[in-house]
Amino acid sequence: MQETNLITDIRSTVIQNRCISRDVSIITLHCPEIAINAKPGNFVNVKINSSTQPLLRRPFSIHHVEGPNIDIMVKSVGCGTALFCNAPEGSSVMVLGPLGNCFNLEKNRFDTAVLVSGGIGTAPMRFLETTLAKYGKKVVNLIGGRSAEDLLTGNLSNCRVSTDDGSEGFRGTVVELLGNTLPDFEKDSSIKVFACGPTPMLKALARFCRERNLACELSLESVMGCGIGICYGCSVEINGPDGGKRTILLCREGPVIDAELLVE
Ligand SMILES: Cc1cc2nc3c(=O)[nH]c(=O)nc-3n(C[C@H](O)[C@H](O)[C@H](O)COP(=O)(O)OP(=O)(O)OC[C@H]3O[C@@H](n4cnc5c(N)ncnc54)[C@H](O)[C@@H]3O)c2cc1C
């Protein structure tokens, strides 16, 4: 579903920057114009400094909204994210948003939302969970990581975790964890799955949901430049009508797609 957002590009102050694990920080930005229009699944495109290194903005999901502020959960993986994770409180960045479409919360279609995330894919889940709670939905979080130190469960409720190495929770993938726990949720409610994480996880999850006829939406990632459909840097192939394929710009028709559309 494509959404029309009221997009603004604003100079925003870093209100707080908290390191929550060895390589992940939560950064609070003062952006009233974005906070008021944001929906779960939306993202922002951030120019981290005024230099040409890095030249392009970097996209981040909106992790949480509180009054005039938004939180961004950032994993340091390269030059832009390392700079952002070290942004001093009181410094400023340019923030363009809210961008992209949002999760479809079609209020009457399900009772229980199962939020499945892997690694930094947990970033959009807090905003999604608080919005679902306002709609009176039951929320379960299934969170996967390579090992215990990669699990990002903070501020999420009703969490069950999996690790590849068995250092915490279920040993295996988060999709296998879903397979194990699904009968508990399915007993007395209708379910919708919402997910974000690495592409192999999303492919396995899409297959799992397709085989069981479970409603599922995925938030995808791609390399991205402008965030507003000009540079064509984020084109992604999805399943089209009649068994064909079609290409979308993830910044405009994504990042959220129905799991049925994910190419295997
Ligand atoms: C819609 C969207 C939402 C995102 N939300 C978040 C979020 O909430 N938190 C978060 O930490 N990250 C998020 N990302 C990923 C984040 O944008 C990238 O990690 C970041 O752009 C990397 O910048 P860098 O300069 O640190 O890395 P670079 O130095 O440019 O690259 C370092 C490594 O990261 C990889 N990389 C670069 N861009 C991306 C990308 N867009 N996605 C995945 N890998 C990438 C490169 O291939 C390379 O291996 C999101 C991406 C998209 C498209």
PDBQT file of the ligand as one rigid body, heavy atoms in Angstrom, charges set to zero:
ROOT
HETATM    1  C1  LIG A 301      14.302   1.624   4.778  1.00  0.00    +0.000 C 
HETATM    2  C2  LIG A 301      15.548   1.327   5.575  1.00  0.00    +0.000 A 
HETATM    3  C3  LIG A 301      15.510   1.377   6.950  1.00  0.00    +0.000 A 
HETATM    4  C4  LIG A 301      16.665   1.107   7.695  1.00  0.00    +0.000 A 
HETATM    5  N1  LIG A 301      16.584   1.175   9.063  1.00  0.00    +0.000 NA
HETATM    6  C5  LIG A 301      17.697   1.003   9.800  1.00  0.00    +0.000 A 
HETATM    7  C6  LIG A 301      17.631   1.166  11.210  1.00  0.00    +0.000 A 
HETATM    8  O1  LIG A 301      16.592   1.457  11.796  1.00  0.00    +0.000 OA
HETATM    9  N2  LIG A 301      18.791   1.025  11.904  1.00  0.00    +0.000 N 
HETATM   10  C7  LIG A 301      19.981   0.717  11.283  1.00  0.00    +0.000 A 
HETATM   11  O2  LIG A 301      21.007   0.605  11.976  1.00  0.00    +0.000 OA
HETATM   12  N3  LIG A 301      20.060   0.542   9.951  1.00  0.00    +0.000 NA
HETATM   13  C8  LIG A 301      18.951   0.701   9.187  1.00  0.00    +0.000 A 
HETATM   14  N4  LIG A 301      19.022   0.566   7.830  1.00  0.00    +0.000 N 
HETATM   15  C9  LIG A 301      20.328   0.220   7.220  1.00  0.00    +0.000 C 
HETATM   16  C10 LIG A 301      21.226   1.468   7.222  1.00  0.00    +0.000 C 
HETATM   17  O3  LIG A 301      20.650   2.453   6.398  1.00  0.00    +0.000 OA
HETATM   18  C11 LIG A 301      22.624   1.101   6.695  1.00  0.00    +0.000 C 
HETATM   19  O4  LIG A 301      23.240   0.242   7.641  1.00  0.00    +0.000 OA
HETATM   20  C12 LIG A 301      23.461   2.348   6.538  1.00  0.00    +0.000 C 
HETATM   21  O5  LIG A 301      22.989   3.078   5.429  1.00  0.00    +0.000 OA
HETATM   22  C13 LIG A 301      24.919   1.980   6.313  1.00  0.00    +0.000 C 
HETATM   23  O6  LIG A 301      25.648   3.195   6.203  1.00  0.00    +0.000 OA
HETATM   24  P1  LIG A 301      27.190   3.253   6.554  1.00  0.00    +0.000 P 
HETATM   25  O7  LIG A 301      27.742   4.516   5.971  1.00  0.00    +0.000 OA
HETATM   26  O8  LIG A 301      27.437   3.035   7.997  1.00  0.00    +0.000 OA
HETATM   27  O9  LIG A 301      27.736   1.989   5.830  1.00  0.00    +0.000 OA
HETATM   28  P2  LIG A 301      28.591   1.922   4.489  1.00  0.00    +0.000 P 
HETATM   29  O10 LIG A 301      29.994   2.328   4.828  1.00  0.00    +0.000 OA
HETATM   30  O11 LIG A 301      27.882   2.624   3.377  1.00  0.00    +0.000 OA
HETATM   31  O12 LIG A 301      28.501   0.352   4.242  1.00  0.00    +0.000 OA
HETATM   32  C14 LIG A 301      28.900  -0.568   5.276  1.00  0.00    +0.000 C 
HETATM   33  C15 LIG A 301      28.203  -1.867   5.068  1.00  0.00    +0.000 C 
HETATM   34  O13 LIG A 301      26.788  -1.712   5.228  1.00  0.00    +0.000 OA
HETATM   35  C16 LIG A 301      26.109  -2.168   4.052  1.00  0.00    +0.000 C 
HETATM   36  N5  LIG A 301      24.977  -1.275   3.763  1.00  0.00    +0.000 N 
HETATM   37  C17 LIG A 301      25.025  -0.045   3.250  1.00  0.00    +0.000 A 
HETATM   38  N6  LIG A 301      23.799   0.463   3.097  1.00  0.00    +0.000 NA
HETATM   39  C18 LIG A 301      22.952  -0.496   3.531  1.00  0.00    +0.000 A 
HETATM   40  C19 LIG A 301      21.541  -0.584   3.626  1.00  0.00    +0.000 A 
HETATM   41  N7  LIG A 301      20.711   0.401   3.242  1.00  0.00    +0.000 N 
HETATM   42  N8  LIG A 301      21.016  -1.711   4.155  1.00  0.00    +0.000 NA
HETATM   43  C20 LIG A 301      21.810  -2.714   4.535  1.00  0.00    +0.000 A 
HETATM   44  N9  LIG A 301      23.144  -2.688   4.475  1.00  0.00    +0.000 NA
HETATM   45  C21 LIG A 301      23.714  -1.594   3.974  1.00  0.00    +0.000 A 
HETATM   46  C22 LIG A 301      27.140  -2.088   2.951  1.00  0.00    +0.000 C 
HETATM   47  O14 LIG A 301      26.844  -3.026   1.919  1.00  0.00    +0.000 OA
HETATM   48  C23 LIG A 301      28.417  -2.449   3.671  1.00  0.00    +0.000 C 
HETATM   49  O15 LIG A 301      28.549  -3.841   3.827  1.00  0.00    +0.000 OA
HETATM   50  C24 LIG A 301      17.890   0.792   7.049  1.00  0.00    +0.000 A 
HETATM   51  C25 LIG A 301      17.930   0.741   5.642  1.00  0.00    +0.000 A 
HETATM   52  C26 LIG A 301      16.778   0.990   4.929  1.00  0.00    +0.000 A 
HETATM   53  C27 LIG A 301      16.818   0.952   3.431  1.00  0.00    +0.000 C 
ENDROOT
TORSDOF 0
